[in-house]
Amino acid sequence: MDGMLKDAETEDRLVPPVFQNKHFEVCNALSPKEIFQYNSEDESISFNGATITKGIPVKILKSLLQSYLSEGKSEFEYREFKRQFDISLGMKNSNFEIRFYRLIDKYESSGSNLKIIKAGRGKFRIESSGVIVFKPEQNSKQVLVLKQ
């Protein structure tokens, strides 16, 4: 269908926006979705129905997903998270790096297309090649979605 739309554009025929919008809707519906859901009762995050981690790493991942999906932010620094009381628990040495690397180890085994990549000293970035859906609360109607 992409080819048909491009051919129509090059032949000086205008493709009505309705057709383009429907095309993108169909493509998004067919692309695989990665659904992350936060459960506040046991402080866990599940990925496509399977729990991947609990505790402080969940708070790190939740903060990452919220910033990535709502603000479009993809580059982060460790110190941003060390300043969050929920993650550091007010301690000067919160062992953030250890907890962060535990999160990465557990997360990478989940098979997600969302990648956490080291981007220098004290920095990292996240990238995605699919549709990411984040449900901040189990019974909440609020859903954050990033369509690639």
C-alpha positions as CSV (number, residue, x, y, z in Angstrom):
1,M,0.0,0.0,0.0
2,D,3.0,2.3,0.7
3,G,4.0,1.9,-3.0
4,M,0.5,2.7,-4.2
5,L,0.5,5.9,-2.2
6,K,3.9,7.0,-3.4
7,D,3.0,6.2,-7.0
8,A,-0.2,8.2,-6.7
9,E,1.8,11.2,-5.3
10,T,4.4,11.0,-8.1
11,E,1.7,10.9,-10.8
12,D,0.5,14.4,-9.7
13,R,-2.7,12.9,-8.4
14,L,-3.5,13.9,-4.9
15,V,-4.2,11.2,-2.4
16,P,-7.0,12.3,-0.2
17,P,-5.9,12.6,3.4
18,V,-8.7,10.2,4.4
19,F,-6.9,7.4,2.5
20,Q,-3.5,8.3,3.9
21,N,-4.9,8.4,7.5
22,K,-6.6,5.0,7.0
23,H,-3.4,3.6,5.6
24,F,-1.4,4.7,8.7
25,E,-4.2,3.3,11.0
26,V,-4.0,-0.1,9.3
27,C,-0.2,-0.1,9.5
28,N,-0.2,0.7,13.2
29,A,-2.9,-1.9,13.9
30,L,-0.8,-4.5,12.1
31,S,2.5,-3.6,13.7
32,P,3.5,-5.5,16.9
33,K,2.7,-3.7,20.1
34,E,4.8,-3.8,23.2
35,I,2.5,-3.3,26.3
36,F,4.1,-2.3,29.6
37,Q,1.8,-2.3,32.6
38,Y,2.6,-0.9,36.0
39,N,1.0,-2.6,39.0
40,S,1.1,-0.4,42.2
41,E,0.0,-3.2,44.5
42,D,3.2,-5.2,44.3
43,E,5.3,-2.5,42.5
44,S,5.9,-4.6,39.4
45,I,6.0,-4.0,35.7
46,S,4.8,-6.6,33.2
47,F,5.7,-6.7,29.6
48,N,3.0,-8.3,27.3
49,G,1.5,-9.9,30.4
50,A,4.7,-11.3,32.0
51,T,6.2,-9.7,35.1
52,I,9.7,-8.6,34.4
53,T,10.8,-7.0,37.6
54,K,9.8,-5.5,40.9
55,G,11.0,-2.9,43.4
56,I,13.4,0.0,42.7
57,P,14.2,-1.2,39.1
58,V,10.4,-0.8,38.4
59,K,10.5,2.8,39.5
60,I,13.4,3.4,37.2
61,L,11.7,1.8,34.2
62,K,8.4,3.5,35.0
63,S,10.1,6.9,35.0
64,L,11.9,6.1,31.8
65,L,8.8,5.0,30.0
66,Q,6.8,8.0,31.2
67,S,9.5,10.5,30.0
68,Y,10.0,8.7,26.8
69,L,6.4,8.4,25.8
70,S,4.9,11.7,27.2
71,E,7.8,14.0,26.6
72,G,9.6,12.2,23.7
73,K,12.8,12.2,25.8
74,S,15.3,9.5,24.7
75,E,18.6,10.5,26.4
76,F,19.0,10.3,30.1
77,E,21.7,10.8,32.8
78,Y,22.1,8.7,35.9
79,R,21.9,11.8,38.1
80,E,18.4,12.5,37.0
81,F,17.2,9.3,38.7
82,K,19.5,9.7,41.7
83,R,17.7,12.9,42.5
84,Q,14.2,11.2,42.5
85,F,13.4,10.3,46.1
86,D,11.4,7.2,45.1
87,I,14.5,5.8,43.5
88,S,17.3,7.0,45.8
89,L,15.2,6.7,49.0
90,G,17.0,9.9,50.1
91,M,20.3,8.2,50.4
92,K,23.5,9.8,49.1
93,N,24.8,6.5,47.9
94,S,21.7,4.8,46.5
95,N,23.5,2.1,44.5
96,F,21.6,3.4,41.4
97,E,24.1,1.9,38.9
98,I,23.8,-1.6,40.4
99,R,20.0,-1.4,40.4
100,F,20.0,0.0,36.9
101,Y,22.2,-2.8,35.5
102,R,20.0,-5.4,37.2
103,L,17.0,-3.8,35.4
104,I,18.8,-4.0,32.1
105,D,19.7,-7.7,32.7
106,K,16.1,-8.6,33.5
107,Y,14.7,-6.3,30.8
108,E,16.9,-7.6,27.9
109,S,15.7,-11.2,28.6
110,S,12.0,-10.0,28.0
111,G,12.5,-9.7,24.3
112,S,11.3,-6.2,23.9
113,N,12.2,-4.0,20.9
114,L,12.7,-1.0,23.3
115,K,16.5,-0.9,23.8
116,I,18.5,0.7,26.6
117,I,21.9,1.7,25.2
118,K,24.9,3.1,27.1
119,A,25.7,6.6,25.6
120,G,28.8,7.6,27.5
121,R,29.8,8.1,31.1
122,G,26.8,8.4,33.3
123,K,24.5,8.6,30.3
124,F,22.2,6.2,28.3
125,R,19.5,6.4,25.7
126,I,16.5,4.4,24.8
127,E,15.4,3.5,21.2
128,S,12.4,1.6,19.9
129,S,11.5,0.1,16.6
130,G,7.8,-0.6,17.3
131,V,4.6,0.6,19.0
132,I,5.1,1.1,22.7
133,V,2.1,1.2,25.1
134,F,2.5,2.0,28.8
135,K,-0.4,1.7,31.3
136,P,0.8,3.5,34.4
137,E,-1.9,1.9,36.6
138,Q,-3.7,-1.5,36.3
139,N,-7.2,0.0,36.5
140,S,-6.4,3.4,35.0
141,K,-7.8,4.6,31.7
142,Q,-4.6,6.6,31.1
143,V,-2.5,5.0,28.4
144,L,0.7,6.4,26.9
145,V,1.5,5.3,23.3
146,L,4.4,6.0,21.0
147,K,3.9,5.0,17.4
148,Q,7.0,4.6,15.3
